[in-house]
């Protein structure tokens, strides 16, 4: 059995799945301020046979919240290799003031970096890096982010720079290297690396807290965190790359919707307490955003799902003329909504008054007029249908899967979309999505593609992606390609083409259990 947990802003959801991916039990518990105790509470409500639990998968908002709040971030030394180029835009140039201040704003420009084909942009200067290390030490900085021009193509400069800096700074300093994190595109990749470096200390605390929470309910199975793209990372990877968890919430919901509905290609509407997220599933995985994304106002190039969010949720406020959202009572819905004895008219009250949901005390909304209720719900349906229409890329009819506790707002059909499905366990689809997460691998870099060698280059990229997935814990033989992109770069010579290959495979729990055991110094049998 596996447990999936998703920590949301209102509720912490948990689901227990069998070996055949069947949902055996589900539970909700209010999200607590420290979040980890909410995890413990949800598992206790779930009541799993702990001796049969083989793995726990967790989706969390800890790290994104820390960045948004500009709190609990470690000051970072941002070292960029690229001189004499790149000097016009130093590191963190376009960051919001709060986040920049939280990480210290310490940027260092050094020589190094590569051209798109791996040729040196300028030679690395060890003496220059040693001077940078002296300044880093003088400032007492313990987390370093190293970024280099075109490092996804040639990572040697970043690795060598990190070696020099580590030798000068000694132990106790964390290093985040941009080629491990991002794609082609220096500024967005550098930002992701700086954010990751700022979260490293918090990641250690969070991972240890989750471990203690599971120990409190006597679960000794290994646990994993879900990533932005719907795949898993083990605890060691989570400590090293916490930034990879930022968009796991919408991804888990969409993956859960795919399993619960049995559909691999469809639109998904995930309605929570405050917002509704609309996305598209392709082959059982969310369609990814094409370009750069933003996190707390900072440009990044994370692998995140292409999601359109609008301010409609179960806790959304309803005005006197029937308009709903974007303001919401959020987690205070059980105190403020009419059906719970409160004084605030919410979207959930409309659903109960219309007979779509049996929540709270229906007598509290008996005074709502039928015409007013119907008009307000029709407006919600129209806005959701418009969002689905904006997200799809084909005029072909596609089913719509509604999940999330707030999906009771949706009718059986949306304008223009006659097939709306609400599967069993729709309200914990996010936790189900976490429980079924697989292990992924990705290659995204610029290849030189000579005439007649396209198939060879694609095979090389595919093999590299498969190797990365297996190194991350995928079972050999189960890895499959889920996405391939080719973008010829006409502005570069020599048949330069940006190739991106994404693969996923089933979790090889036995091998990862041994790795986890080795990391804590015990045998796998123990």
C-alpha positions in Angstrom: 0.0 0.0 0.0 1.0 3.6 -0.6 -0.1 6.8 1.0 -0.4 10.0 -0.9 -0.5 13.3 1.0 -1.1 16.8 -0.4 -0.7 19.8 1.9 -3.0 22.6 0.7 -3.8 26.1 2.0 -7.1 24.9 3.5 -6.9 21.1 4.0 -4.3 18.4 4.1 -5.6 15.5 2.1 -4.5 11.9 2.3 -5.3 8.8 0.3 -4.4 5.1 0.8 -3.8 3.2 -2.5 -3.4 -0.6 -3.0 -0.8 -2.2 -5.3 -3.4 -2.0 -8.2 -3.8 1.8 -7.7 -7.2 1.3 -6.2 -8.2 3.9 -3.6 -8.8 2.0 -0.3 -9.4 5.0 2.0 -9.3 8.8 1.9 -9.2 11.5 4.6 -9.1 15.3 5.0 -7.8 17.2 7.9 -7.4 21.0 8.3 -4.0 22.3 7.4 -2.2 23.5 10.5 0.2 26.4 10.9 3.2 24.1 11.3 1.8 21.9 8.4 3.6 18.8 9.6 1.1 18.2 12.4 -1.6 18.4 9.8 0.1 15.6 8.0 0.1 13.5 11.2 -3.6 14.3 11.8 -4.6 13.3 8.2 -2.8 10.0 8.5 -4.5 9.2 11.8 -7.9 9.9 10.2 -6.9 7.7 7.3 -6.1 4.9 9.7 -3.8 2.8 7.5 -2.4 -0.6 8.5 1.1 0.8 9.0 2.8 -2.5 8.6 1.5 -2.7 5.0 2.6 0.8 3.9 5.5 0.6 1.6 5.9 4.2 0.7 4.6 7.7 1.4 4.4 10.4 -1.2 4.0 14.0 -0.1 3.2 17.2 -2.0 3.9 20.4 -0.1 3.7 24.1 -0.3 6.4 24.8 2.3 9.1 26.0 -0.1 6.9 28.2 -2.3 5.3 29.8 0.7 8.7 30.6 2.1 9.7 32.4 -1.1 6.4 34.3 -1.4 6.7 35.5 2.2 10.4 36.2 1.9 10.9 34.4 5.1 13.1 31.5 6.3 15.5 32.0 3.3 19.2 31.6 3.6 21.5 34.4 2.3 23.1 33.3 -0.9 26.3 34.2 -2.8 25.3 34.2 -6.5 28.4 33.5 -8.7 27.9 33.9 -12.4 30.5 32.8 -15.0 30.2 34.8 -18.2 32.5 37.8 -18.3 33.1 39.8 -20.4 29.5 39.1 -21.5 26.4 39.3 -19.2 27.7 42.3 -17.2 24.8 44.5 -18.2 22.4 42.5 -16.0 23.9 41.3 -12.7 22.3 38.5 -10.7 18.9 39.3 -9.2 18.4 42.5 -11.2 14.7 42.1 -11.7 13.8 40.5 -8.3 11.2 42.0 -6.1 12.7 44.0 -3.2 11.5 41.7 -0.5 12.9 38.5 -2.0 16.2 40.1 -3.0 16.7 41.5 0.6 15.8 38.1 2.0 18.6 36.3 0.1 21.1 39.2 0.7 21.5 40.4 -2.9 25.2 39.2 -3.1 26.1 38.8 -6.7 29.6 38.1 -8.2 30.5 38.3 -11.9 33.4 36.1 -13.0 35.1 34.9 -16.2 34.1 31.6 -17.8 31.1 30.2 -19.6 30.5 28.6 -23.0 29.1 29.2 -26.4 26.0 27.2 -27.5 28.3 24.5 -29.0 30.5 24.1 -25.9 33.4 26.4 -27.1 34.8 28.5 -24.2 33.3 32.0 -24.0 36.3 33.1 -21.8 38.8 31.1 -19.7 38.0 30.4 -16.1 40.2 32.5 -13.7 41.0 30.6 -10.5 42.6 33.6 -8.9 39.4 35.6 -9.5 37.3 32.9 -7.9 39.7 32.7 -4.9 39.1 36.5 -4.4 35.4 35.9 -4.6 35.7 33.1 -2.0 37.5 35.4 0.4 34.6 37.9 0.1 32.0 35.2 0.6 33.8 34.0 3.7 34.1 37.5 5.1 30.4 37.9 4.7 29.7 34.6 6.5 27.6 33.2 3.6 27.1 29.4 3.7 25.1 28.8 0.5 26.5 29.4 -3.0 24.7 29.4 -6.3 26.9 28.9 -9.4 25.6 29.7 -12.9 27.4 29.7 -16.2 26.5 30.7 -19.7 25.2 27.6 -21.6 26.0 25.3 -18.7 23.3 22.8 -19.8 25.5 22.2 -22.9 28.8 22.2 -21.1 28.8 21.9 -17.3 32.6 21.7 -16.8 33.1 25.4 -15.8 30.4 25.3 -13.1 31.9 22.1 -11.6 35.4 23.5 -11.7 34.4 26.8 -10.2 32.5 24.9 -7.4 35.7 22.9 -6.7 37.8 26.0 -6.4 35.3 27.8 -4.2 34.8 24.7 -2.0 38.6 24.3 -1.5 38.8 27.9 -0.3 35.6 28.0 1.8 36.0 24.6 3.5 33.2 22.4 4.8 29.7 23.6 5.9 29.0 25.5 2.6 26.2 24.3 0.3 26.6 24.6 -3.5 23.8 24.7 -6.1 24.8 24.4 -9.7 22.5 25.7 -12.5 23.1 22.9 -14.9 21.5 20.5 -12.4 18.3 22.6 -12.2 17.3 24.6 -15.3 17.1 24.6 -19.0 18.7 26.8 -21.6 18.2 30.5 -20.7 20.7 32.0 -18.4 18.7 34.5 -16.3 15.7 32.2 -15.6 18.0 29.3 -14.8 20.2 31.5 -12.6 17.2 32.6 -10.7 16.0 29.1 -10.1 19.5 28.2 -8.8 19.6 31.1 -6.4 16.2 30.2 -5.0 17.3 26.7 -4.6 20.4 27.7 -2.7 18.2 30.0 -0.4 16.0 27.0 0.4 18.7 24.4 1.2 18.7 24.9 5.0 14.9 25.0 5.2 14.8 21.8 3.1 16.8 20.0 5.7 14.4 21.1 8.5 11.3 20.2 6.4 12.5 16.8 5.4 13.4 16.0 9.0 10.0 17.3 10.2 8.1 15.0 7.7 10.2 12.1 8.9 9.3 12.8 12.5 5.6 13.2 11.6 5.5 9.8 10.0 7.4 8.3 12.9 4.7 9.6 15.3 2.2 7.4 13.5 4.6 4.4 13.5 5.2 4.5 9.7 8.7 3.4 8.9 8.3 3.2 5.1 10.5 5.6 3.0 8.8 8.8 2.0 9.2 10.9 -1.2 8.3 14.4 -2.3 6.4 15.1 -5.5 7.9 17.4 -8.1 6.5 20.1 -10.4 6.2 17.7 -13.3 4.3 14.9 -11.4 7.4 12.7 -10.7 9.1 11.8 -7.4 12.2 12.7 -5.6 13.7 10.9 -2.6 14.6 12.7 0.6 18.3 13.2 -0.4 17.2 14.8 -3.7 14.6 17.0 -1.8 17.3 18.3 0.5 19.5 19.2 -2.5 16.8 20.5 -4.9 13.9 21.8 -2.8 12.9 24.2 -5.6 11.6 21.3 -7.7 8.5 21.0 -5.5 7.0 24.5 -6.3 4.1 23.5 -8.6 3.4 20.0 -7.3 -0.1 20.9 -6.1 -1.8 21.4 -9.5 0.2 18.6 -11.0 -0.9 16.1 -8.3 -4.5 17.1 -8.8 -4.4 16.6 -12.6 -2.5 13.3 -12.3 -5.1 12.1 -9.8 -7.9 13.1 -12.1 -6.4 11.0 -14.8 -6.3 7.9 -12.6 -9.7 8.4 -11.0 -11.5 9.1 -14.4 -9.5 6.6 -16.4 -8.8 9.3 -19.0 -5.4 10.2 -20.3 -6.4 13.0 -22.6 -8.9 15.5 -21.2 -9.4 18.9 -19.6 -9.2 19.1 -15.8 -10.9 21.6 -13.6 -9.6 21.5 -10.0 -11.7 23.7 -7.8 -10.4 24.3 -4.3 -11.4 26.7 -1.5 -10.1 29.9 -3.2 -9.2 29.2 -6.8 -10.1 27.0 -9.7 -7.1 25.6 -11.8 -7.8 24.6 -15.4 -5.3 22.4 -17.2 -5.0 19.9 -20.0 -3.9 16.2 -19.7 -1.9 14.6 -22.5 -1.0 11.0 -22.1 -1.9 11.1 -18.4 0.5 14.0 -17.7 -0.2 17.7 -17.5 0.7 19.8 -20.5 3.7 21.8 -19.4 4.1 25.6 -19.8 5.9 26.5 -22.9 8.1 29.4 -21.7 9.3 30.9 -18.6 7.2 30.9 -15.4 7.1 33.1 -12.4 7.4 32.3 -8.7 6.8 35.1 -6.3 7.4 37.6 -9.1 10.7 36.0 -10.1 11.3 34.7 -13.6 12.3 31.0 -13.6 12.3 28.1 -16.0 10.9 25.3 -13.8 9.1 22.4 -15.3 5.5 23.4 -14.3 2.1 22.5 -15.7 0.3 24.9 -18.0 -2.5 26.0 -15.7 -5.0 28.8 -15.9 -6.2 29.9 -12.5 -9.2 32.0 -11.7 -10.6 33.3 -8.5 -13.5 30.8 -8.0 -13.6 28.3 -5.2 -15.9 26.8 -2.6 -15.1 29.7 -0.2 -15.5 32.5 -2.8 -17.6 35.4 -1.7 -20.9 36.0 -3.6 -22.0 39.6 -4.1 -25.5 40.9 -4.0 -25.8 40.8 -7.8 -24.6 37.2 -8.0 -20.9 37.7 -9.0 -18.6 35.2 -7.4 -14.9 35.7 -6.3 -12.1 36.5 -6.4 -12.1 37.1 -2.6 -12.6 34.0 -0.5 -13.1 33.0 3.2 -10.5 30.2 2.5 -9.9 27.9 5.5 -12.4 29.9 7.6 -15.3 28.5 5.5 -16.5 26.3 8.4 -17.0 29.4 10.5 -18.2 32.0 8.0 -20.3 30.2 5.4 -24.1 30.3 5.8 -24.5 26.5 5.8 -22.2 26.4 8.9 -24.1 29.0 10.8 -22.0 32.0 9.6 -23.0 35.2 8.0 -21.1 35.2 4.7 -22.7 34.1 1.5 -20.2 31.8 -0.3 -20.2 29.7 -3.5 -20.6 26.6 -1.3 -23.9 28.0 0.0 -25.1 28.3 -3.6 -24.3 24.7 -4.3 -26.1 23.5 -1.2 -29.1 25.7 -2.0 -29.3 24.2 -5.5 -29.1 20.7 -4.3 -25.7 20.0 -5.8 -24.0 19.3 -2.5 -25.0 18.1 1.0 -22.8 20.2 3.2 -23.6 21.8 6.6 -27.2 22.7 7.3 -29.3 23.3 4.2 -32.0 25.1 6.2 -29.6 28.1 6.6 -29.7 28.8 2.9 -33.5 28.2 2.4 -34.0 31.9 2.1 -31.9 32.2 -1.0 -34.1 32.7 -4.1 -34.0 30.0 -6.8 -33.6 32.6 -9.6 -30.7 34.3 -7.8 -29.0 30.9 -7.0 -29.4 29.6 -10.6 -28.1 32.9 -12.1 -25.0 32.9 -9.9 -24.2 29.3 -10.6 -24.7 29.8 -14.3 -22.1 32.6 -14.3 -19.7 30.4 -12.5 -20.2 27.7 -15.2 -19.8 30.2 -18.0 -16.5 31.4 -16.6 -15.1 27.9 -16.1 -16.2 26.9 -19.6 -14.5 30.0 -21.0 -11.3 29.0 -19.2 -11.4 25.4 -20.5 -12.0 26.8 -24.1 -8.9 29.1 -23.7 -6.7 26.2 -22.6 -7.5 23.6 -25.3 -5.5 23.6 -28.6 -8.0 21.7 -30.7 -11.6 22.2 -31.7 -12.3 18.5 -31.1 -14.7 17.7 -28.3 -12.9 16.7 -25.1 -14.3 15.5 -21.7 -13.9 17.6 -18.7 -13.0 16.0 -15.4 -14.0 18.0 -12.3 -12.0 17.4 -9.1 -11.4 19.1 -5.8 -13.8 19.8 -2.9 -15.1 22.9 -4.7 -16.0 21.0 -7.9 -19.5 20.5 -6.5 -20.1 24.0 -8.0 -19.9 22.5 -11.5 -23.1 21.2 -13.3 -23.3 18.0 -15.2 -22.5 19.9 -18.4 -20.7 23.2 -19.1 -21.6 25.5 -22.0 -19.9 24.0 -25.0 -18.7 21.0 -23.1 -21.4 18.4 -22.7 -19.3 15.7 -21.0 -18.4 16.7 -17.4 -17.3 13.9 -15.1 -16.8 13.9 -11.4 -15.1 10.6 -10.5 -15.2 8.8 -7.1 -12.8 10.4 -4.6 -12.8 13.6 -6.6 -12.3 15.6 -3.4 -8.9 14.0 -2.7 -7.6 13.8 -6.3 -4.5 15.7 -5.3 -3.5 13.1 -2.7 -4.2 10.3 -5.2 -2.0 12.1 -7.7 0.8 12.2 -5.2 0.5 8.5 -4.4 0.8 7.4 -8.1 3.7 9.7 -8.9 6.4 8.1 -11.0 10.2 8.7 -11.4 11.2 11.0 -14.3 14.2 12.0 -16.3 14.7 14.9 -18.7 17.2 16.2 -21.2 16.9 19.8 -22.5 19.9 21.2 -24.3 21.2 22.4 -27.7 22.5 19.6 -30.0 24.4 19.9 -33.2 22.3 18.0 -35.8 24.2 17.3 -39.0 22.3 16.5 -42.2 20.9 12.9 -42.0 21.8 12.5 -38.3 18.5 13.6 -36.7 17.4 10.1 -35.6 20.9 9.4 -34.1 20.7 12.7 -32.1 17.2 12.0 -30.9 18.2 8.5 -29.8 21.2 9.9 -27.9 19.0 12.4 -26.1 16.4 9.7 -25.3 19.1 7.3 -23.9 20.5 10.1 -21.7 17.0 10.9 -20.4 16.4 7.2 -19.7 19.7 7.0 -17.8 18.8 10.0 -15.7 15.4 8.4 -14.8 17.0 5.2 -13.8 19.6 7.0 -11.7 16.8 8.8 -10.0 15.1 5.5 -9.0 13.1 4.3 -12.0 12.8 0.6 -12.6 14.7 -0.5 -15.7 12.3 -1.7 -18.4 9.4 0.5 -17.3 10.8 3.8 -18.6 8.8 5.4 -21.5 9.0 8.6 -23.4 6.1 11.0 -22.7 7.3 14.1 -24.6 9.8 15.1 -27.3 10.3 18.6 -28.5 12.6 19.8 -31.3 13.2 23.5 -31.9 15.7 24.4 -34.7 17.7 27.5 -33.7 17.9 29.3 -37.0 20.0 32.1 -35.5 22.8 29.7 -34.6 25.1 28.0 -37.2 25.7 24.3 -37.8 22.2 22.8 -37.5 21.9 23.8 -33.9 18.6 22.4 -32.5 17.2 22.6 -29.0 16.0 19.1 -28.1 13.9 18.2 -25.0 13.1 14.6 -24.1 11.0 13.7 -21.0 10.7 10.1 -19.8 8.9 8.5 -16.8 9.1 5.1 -15.2 7.8 3.2 -12.2 9.5 3.6 -8.8 12.0 0.9 -8.0 11.3 0.9 -4.3 13.7 -1.8 -3.4 16.7 0.0 -4.9 15.7 3.3 -3.4 15.1 1.8 0.0 18.7 0.5 -0.1 19.9 3.9 -1.1 18.0 5.6 1.8 19.3 2.9 4.2 22.9 3.5 3.1 22.5 7.3 3.6 21.6 6.8 7.2 24.2 4.1 7.9 22.0 1.0 8.3 21.5 -2.1 6.3 18.5 -2.4 3.9 17.2 -5.4 6.0 17.1 -3.2 9.0 
